[in-house]
Amino acid sequence: MPFDLNPFRGVFPAGMTFFDRAGDLDEAATVAHWKWLADQGVDGLVIAGTSGEFVALSNDERLRLFELATEHLGGHLPLIAGSGHASTKWTVELSQRAEALGMDALIVILPYYSRPPLPAVLAHFDAVRAATDSPIMLYNNPANTALPALAPDVIADMVERDVVHMVKSTMESVTPVHDLAAMVGDKMRIFYGSFLSAFEGFAAGAHGWVSGVLNVAAPVAQQMYRAIKSNDLDLARSHWHRILPIVHLYTYQRLGPAADIPIYRAMLEQWGRHGGFSRQPFAPLDEDQIAELARQLELHGWQRPPDPMHHPS
């Protein structure tokens, strides 16, 4: 493989971006949150990904986030830049600028919304690889892009051709993790990318997990990952069952209609931290939802953040 992929394994939160009440980028709050995650011993961070609300950011704002990340966390843990765009031109430019700013890798989502055919999607990734010299994580997210998922054999061919080097497999099924692990698992890094089946993803051979829920659950996820690495599935499952009530706040809408990121922001506020705001149309939880959140957190033992996990020396 052309790059050292050893640093890319474990628990990688898709770091949230913080805005103020008026919807302006809150740089200080964003950096403080990233540092809090780093202090918990996470293995890496994705900057300006889906949970970083990249679709609500201008290109200049994304570049500013990459600049802040490298300034404050560069050299401390792997930083992956969310440089994907619906346009190949802007994906290439964002990727090149992220690289120049010192980001360690790129996560490039399928070219979303306009639904180009498969040959055009493959040409999109070929163009990004030809214009850059950093590891590329293919963000395989069919639900949010209106594109069919790239099949494991297609991704395996992209790996063999040195077009992509990692994948974030964002779907409920872990079948792509199984298949890629068998086909090219020794030549790439496979990240499970949803919050629906992370335990199964690790058990299937994923090298890591990228998700927004890791903004609030990273230490427990690390315990799960370490248990999997030690072949202790029962212990790993117990950690996963601790995370599931947080997942269910969104998947079962325990608080009523609410998006996942505002839930995580409200959890931070419950813990005495700054949660900040999302850009509209995402709205903060209302008073009734906050009260129910407090009840749910107490019910499931999440009244305070989990204790940090630190890497063994």
C-alpha positions in Angstrom: 0.0 0.0 0.0 1.4 3.5 -0.8 0.6 5.0 2.6 1.2 4.0 6.2 -2.4 3.2 7.3 -1.4 1.9 10.8 -2.6 5.1 12.5 -6.1 4.7 11.0 -7.8 2.3 13.4 -10.0 2.5 16.4 -12.5 5.2 17.5 -12.8 8.3 15.2 -15.6 10.7 16.2 -17.1 12.7 13.4 -16.4 15.9 15.2 -19.3 18.3 15.5 -18.9 21.9 14.3 -20.2 24.5 16.7 -22.3 27.6 15.7 -23.6 30.4 17.8 -27.3 31.2 18.1 -27.2 33.4 15.0 -25.7 30.5 12.9 -22.2 31.9 12.7 -19.2 29.6 13.1 -18.0 29.5 16.7 -14.3 28.6 16.3 -13.4 28.7 20.0 -16.3 26.3 20.9 -15.5 24.0 18.0 -11.8 23.7 19.0 -12.7 23.2 22.7 -14.9 20.3 21.8 -12.3 18.7 19.6 -9.7 19.1 22.4 -12.2 17.5 24.8 -12.5 14.5 22.5 -8.7 14.3 22.1 -8.3 14.4 25.9 -10.6 11.4 26.1 -8.0 9.5 24.1 -9.8 9.0 20.8 -7.8 7.5 18.0 -8.5 10.2 15.5 -11.0 12.8 14.3 -13.0 13.5 11.2 -13.3 17.2 10.6 -16.2 18.7 8.6 -17.9 15.4 8.0 -21.7 14.7 8.1 -21.9 15.3 11.8 -19.7 18.4 11.3 -22.6 19.7 9.1 -20.4 20.0 6.1 -23.4 20.5 3.8 -24.2 23.7 5.8 -20.6 25.1 5.4 -19.1 27.2 2.7 -15.9 25.9 1.2 -14.0 28.7 3.0 -15.5 27.6 6.3 -14.5 24.0 5.7 -10.9 25.1 5.0 -10.9 27.2 8.1 -11.9 24.1 10.1 -9.1 22.2 8.6 -6.7 25.0 9.5 -8.0 25.1 13.1 -7.7 21.3 13.4 -4.1 21.2 12.2 -3.1 24.2 14.3 -4.5 22.8 17.6 -4.3 19.0 17.1 -1.9 18.3 14.2 0.7 15.7 15.2 -1.4 14.6 18.2 -3.8 12.2 16.4 -4.8 11.5 12.8 -7.1 14.2 11.3 -9.3 13.3 8.3 -10.7 16.1 6.2 -14.2 16.0 4.9 -13.4 17.3 1.5 -16.1 15.7 -0.6 -18.5 17.8 -2.7 -21.1 17.1 -5.3 -18.8 18.7 -7.8 -15.5 17.0 -8.8 -13.9 20.4 -9.3 -14.7 21.5 -5.7 -13.8 18.1 -4.3 -10.3 18.3 -5.9 -9.8 21.9 -4.8 -10.9 21.2 -1.2 -8.8 18.0 -1.1 -5.7 19.8 -2.3 -6.2 22.7 0.1 -6.8 20.3 3.0 -3.6 18.4 2.1 -1.6 21.7 2.0 -2.9 22.7 5.4 -1.5 19.4 6.9 -4.6 17.2 7.2 -3.5 13.5 7.4 -6.2 12.0 5.1 -9.3 12.8 3.1 -12.8 11.4 3.4 -14.6 11.8 0.1 -18.3 11.2 0.0 -20.1 9.8 -3.1 -21.0 12.8 -5.3 -24.4 13.5 -3.9 -27.8 14.7 -5.1 -27.4 14.7 -8.9 -27.0 10.9 -9.1 -24.3 10.5 -11.7 -23.9 7.0 -13.2 -21.3 4.6 -11.9 -18.6 5.4 -14.5 -18.9 9.1 -13.6 -18.6 8.2 -9.9 -15.5 6.2 -10.5 -14.0 9.0 -12.6 -14.8 11.4 -9.8 -12.6 9.4 -7.4 -9.9 8.8 -10.0 -9.7 12.6 -10.4 -9.3 13.2 -6.7 -6.6 10.6 -6.4 -4.7 11.9 -9.4 -4.7 15.4 -7.9 -3.6 14.5 -4.3 -1.1 12.5 -2.4 -2.9 11.6 0.8 -4.9 8.5 1.9 -8.4 8.7 0.7 -11.3 7.3 2.6 -14.3 6.5 0.4 -17.5 7.6 2.2 -20.0 5.0 1.0 -23.3 6.5 2.2 -26.1 5.7 -0.1 -28.9 7.0 2.1 -27.6 10.5 2.2 -26.4 10.8 -1.3 -29.2 9.4 -3.4 -26.7 7.1 -5.1 -26.5 3.3 -4.9 -23.8 2.0 -2.5 -20.6 1.1 -4.2 -20.4 -2.7 -4.0 -17.5 -4.4 -2.2 -16.0 -5.8 -5.4 -16.0 -2.3 -6.9 -14.3 -0.8 -3.8 -11.8 -3.7 -3.8 -10.9 -2.9 -7.4 -10.4 0.8 -6.4 -8.1 -0.3 -3.6 -6.1 -2.5 -5.9 -5.8 0.4 -8.4 -4.5 2.8 -5.6 -7.6 5.1 -5.9 -8.9 4.7 -2.4 -7.2 3.4 0.7 -10.0 3.3 3.3 -13.8 3.1 3.4 -16.4 4.4 5.7 -19.3 2.0 5.3 -22.4 3.9 6.4 -25.3 1.5 6.3 -27.1 -0.8 8.6 -25.7 -4.0 7.1 -22.2 -5.1 8.0 -22.0 -7.4 4.9 -19.7 -4.9 3.1 -17.4 -5.1 6.1 -17.3 -8.9 5.9 -16.7 -8.9 2.2 -14.0 -6.2 2.1 -12.2 -7.8 5.0 -12.0 -11.0 3.0 -11.2 -9.4 -0.3 -8.7 -6.7 0.6 -8.7 -6.3 4.3 -4.9 -6.5 4.5 -4.5 -3.7 1.9 -6.9 -1.1 3.3 -8.6 0.2 6.4 -12.3 -0.6 6.8 -14.4 1.7 9.1 -17.9 1.0 10.0 -19.7 4.3 9.6 -23.2 4.1 11.1 -24.4 4.0 14.7 -26.8 1.0 14.0 -24.5 -2.0 14.1 -21.0 -0.9 15.3 -20.6 -4.0 17.6 -21.3 -6.3 14.6 -19.0 -4.1 12.4 -16.1 -4.5 14.7 -16.8 -8.2 15.0 -16.9 -8.5 11.2 -13.4 -7.2 10.9 -13.7 -3.4 10.8 -10.5 -1.6 11.8 -12.4 1.4 13.1 -15.6 3.2 13.7 -16.5 6.7 12.5 -19.8 8.1 13.8 -21.4 11.2 15.2 -22.6 9.4 18.4 -18.9 9.3 19.3 -19.1 13.0 20.2 -20.7 11.8 23.4 -19.9 8.1 23.7 -16.2 7.8 22.7 -14.8 6.2 25.9 -17.4 3.4 26.0 -16.8 2.8 22.3 -13.1 2.5 23.0 -13.8 -0.1 25.7 -15.9 -2.0 23.2 -13.1 -1.8 20.6 -10.5 -3.0 23.0 -12.7 -5.9 24.1 -13.2 -6.9 20.5 -9.4 -6.8 20.0 -9.1 -9.1 23.0 -11.7 -11.5 21.5 -14.0 -10.9 24.5 -17.3 -10.6 22.7 -19.4 -10.7 25.8 -17.6 -7.8 27.3 -17.8 -5.9 24.0 -21.5 -6.6 23.7 -22.0 -5.2 27.2 -20.3 -1.9 26.2 -22.4 -1.8 23.1 -25.6 -2.2 25.1 -24.5 0.8 27.2 -24.3 2.9 24.0 -27.6 1.7 22.5 -29.9 3.8 24.7 -28.1 6.9 23.3 -28.6 5.6 19.7 -32.2 4.9 20.5 -32.9 8.5 21.5 -32.7 9.1 17.8 -33.7 5.9 16.1 -36.8 5.4 18.2 -37.4 9.2 18.6 -37.6 8.8 22.4 -37.7 12.6 22.8 -40.2 13.2 20.0 -39.1 14.6 16.6 -35.4 15.5 16.8 -32.3 15.1 14.8 -29.3 13.3 16.2 -26.8 16.2 16.4 -29.1 18.5 18.5 -29.6 15.5 20.9 -25.8 15.3 21.3 -25.6 19.0 21.9 -28.3 18.8 24.5 -26.4 15.9 26.2 -23.3 18.1 26.4 -25.4 20.8 28.1 -26.8 18.3 30.6 -23.2 17.5 31.5 -22.4 21.1 32.1 -20.5 21.5 28.8 -21.2 23.9 26.0 -23.4 22.3 23.3 -23.6 25.2 20.9 -26.1 25.3 18.0 -26.5 23.7 14.6 -27.4 25.7 11.5 -31.1 25.7 10.6 -33.1 23.8 9.6 -31.7 21.8 12.6 -33.3 23.2 15.7 -32.4 22.8 19.4 -34.5 20.6 21.6 -37.5 22.3 23.2 -38.1 22.4 27.0 -40.2 19.2 27.1 -37.6 17.3 25.1 -34.8 18.5 27.3 -36.8 17.3 30.4 -37.3 13.9 28.8 -33.7 13.8 27.8 -32.7 14.3 31.4 -35.0 11.5 32.5 -33.6 9.1 29.8 -30.0 9.9 30.8 -30.7 9.2 34.4 -32.6 6.0 33.5 -29.7 4.6 31.6 -26.8 5.9 33.7 -25.7 8.7 31.4 -26.1 11.6 33.8 -22.4 12.5 33.3 -19.9 11.8 30.6 -18.1 8.5 30.7 -14.7 8.5 32.2 -11.9 9.0 29.5 -9.9 6.1 28.1 -6.3 6.7 27.6 -3.9 4.9 25.3 -1.5 2.5 27.0 2.0 4.0 27.2 
